[in-house]
Structure formats: structure tokens, C-alpha cells
């Protein structure tokens, strides 16, 4: 991998230190260069050799061992770092970082680094909730550092409460989002829908579709990485919601419509990537429908056309992006939908195309706008999302929107 990005990982003396090894392994697999710096207390929980085996680099611990060689190295690593993550971050190290103390290799290198910095607290609930720790965390936020909030749950000390290290996948998100240097959506409000809807027949059954929500989640990831405040409105999905994104779960099309009516006017960009059911049962039975007859007739009624409503109520500088899933006449049907729904952009794919369709990690998309129709080959949904966002940014510039 050319021009590998360098992630510097500071590991401090908490029980969650062992999780930093998995995080290191994940980053290595993704092609990043990882340098690890440990506090002396961290080596009591996990051996430096573990990280050295993963990174193929020596782990730095002591500032005073081989002084000349290491003093040069810690500055060079600070200068080379594209992101600096402290995981886990103990209350002690948080306090030192907040007040600019540099009394070991980790805090010295951290202070010297000018790259984006991510702090992942992990500690006993009482320590985390202590007013001193909270004030230190507020200081770190004021410095522009990214804080990955700890989770609530059963802690190693036996307590129940907030203080457990955030899930590794959430920390990965936070770090990789900081590696996206350009933040053109800073200050922008983005509203995205994802996944299927469910229309209840009775307390047991419902009508739905095969949408996984992967495309909408990938679009939300990129929006957050580019600096936006992102709200993801989603039907029942199994995809993990990325770091820092507001999640609004819904079930039915009518529920989704209500959310968009409430939030759409504040959004700068709206992306309707959800597969919304066109119809719902005319009546929902209060009790389970029994199978008494050989044939069963189910009257249906139309759901609200959310995309049409958004197009009709679109503000002047608002960008509206729709999606179309087709099985025939892709371009004709997609262009007709784009115009009828007043979309600035429409992303189309054919369910029958290999690599496209529901549930895949890949997609094959065609992007339609007033200016062009552009077809893309099969690629990951995260890569496809990047291309979609580049088109959206171009439209925003055409509308005279200022981008950071």
C-alpha cells in the first residue's frame, strides 16, 4: 500500500489494554502502519511483545532507555502520525494530557504530535463520573480532540455502570473518520434513510423487503467522516450504526414519513436510501389471522410517497438524493423517477445485476443528475458511497453552497 497512513496508539494501564491488541491487528489488516507506545503500567496488563509481533515495530515504553535513539524516534513518530489514539485512556493519563504534562514517552509524544487525536476512556464508574475527570474530559473536547464515550455495563471491578471501553468497531470508526482530512460538510445537517420498512398484518406477521440498510449506513459513515451532523432514520437492520451518528429507528413507512416531516426542513442534504414499502394492509388485525380458508385475500392501501413529498417541499439550497431499484429498463425508469420526484440526484441499480441488489457488501450503481448519467463498476458500498458524495458536493457548489 503506497503512502501508508500512520496510526500511533497509546496504551495505558487499564484492564482493557488487551483490547488494544485486537484494534492494532484490525488496523494492520486494513493496511495502516501502527506504532505503539505503552505506559509502564500498561506492560503489567499486556506484554510489549504482543504489539511488536503485530506491528513489526519496537514498542516504546521508557523515555530514559537508550535516550538519544528514543528521543529522536518519539519526535519523528509524532511528526509522521496521521492519527493518535489513546486506548484505553485511564483517568490518570487523561488528567496529564488535559493539563499538558509530559512525564513519560506516551505523554511526551502525544504533546509533540499535531495530528487528530482520539481519546478512549476506560475506568471504574466512580472515577469516570468524578467531577475532576469530567472537567478534564471537557478540556479535551475544548482542544478539539475526539472522545469515544465509554459504554455502560459490567466492569472488571465488579461494578455496574459507565466506564467500559467502547466497542472496538466504534473506536475504529472514530479513528478512520479523523483520517479523512477534508471536512467539506462541517456544520451541515444530513438526513439519511436506510433499510426496509415493516407493515403489520397482525401481531405476528408483517410485509417487508430484503433491504439490509448497508448502503444507507455507508453513506452515513462518509457524511460523518466529512464533518456533517448526521441523522440516520432506519427500519429494522442488523448493521452497526457508525460512530457519532444519531439513530432514529422506525418500523413502518408512516413512521418514517412522520420523522421526515419533522426533521427535513432543518436538513441541508437528504438521502433516501431506504427501501420503503409502497403498500400496507388496509387494516391491521388485533389478533393473529387464522388459516381457515384455502385462499386469503389481503386488501392493501398506498403508503405515503416520502420522496415525492420531500421533492415538493424541498428548500432552494437543499440537496435531495433518491434511490431506485429496478429489474428492467433501469435508465428510463430511474430518469422518470428523478424528474417526477424533483431529485437533484438519483442513484439507480438493477436487482438482477451481479454484485448489486439487496444484502450484498458491493453495489453496481448509475448516478443520474441534470448534468450527467454516470455508470460505475461493481465496488464496495463504502466506495460507492464516496462516489455518491462527490456528486452531491458538486451539486452543492453549483447551488452556491460554501463548503469547508
NORUR-V344527 format. One line per field, one symbol per residue. ss: DSSP state (~ for helix, > for strand, _ for the rest). burial: + if it has 24 or more other C-alpha atoms within 12 Angstrom, else -. A space follows every 10 residues. Layout:
ss: ???
burial: ???
This chain:
ss: _____>>>>> >_____~~~~ ~~~~~~~~~_ __>>>>>>__ _~~~___~~~ ~~~~~____> ______~~~~ ~~~~~~~~~~ __>>>>>>>_ ~~~~~~~~__ ____~~~~~~ ~~___>>>>> >___~~~~~_ ~~~~~~~~~~ ~~___>>___ >>>>_____> >>>>___~~~ ~~~~~~~~__ ________>> >>>>_>__>> _____>>___ ___~~~~~~~ ~~~~~___>> >>>>______ _____>>>>_ __~~~~~~~~ ~~~~~~__>> >>__>___>> >_________ _________> >>___~~~~~ ~~______>> >>>>>>___~ ~~~~~~~~~~ ____>>>>>> __________ _>>__>>>>_ __>>>___>> ~~~~~~~~~~ ~~~~~~~~__ ____
burial: ----++++++ ++++++++++ +-++++++-- -+++++++++ +++--+++-+ +--++---++ +++------+ +-+++-++-+ ++++++++++ ++++++++-- ---+++++++ +++-++++++ +++++-++-- --+--++--+ ----++++++ +--------- -+++++++++ ++++++++++ ---++--+++ ++++++++++ +----+++++ ++++++++++ ++++++++++ +++++++-++ ++++++++++ +++++++-++ +-++++++++ ++++++++++ +--------- ---------- --+-++++++ +-++--++++ ++++++---+ +--++-+++- ++++++++++ +----++++- +++++++++- ----++---+ +++++++++- ++++++---- ----
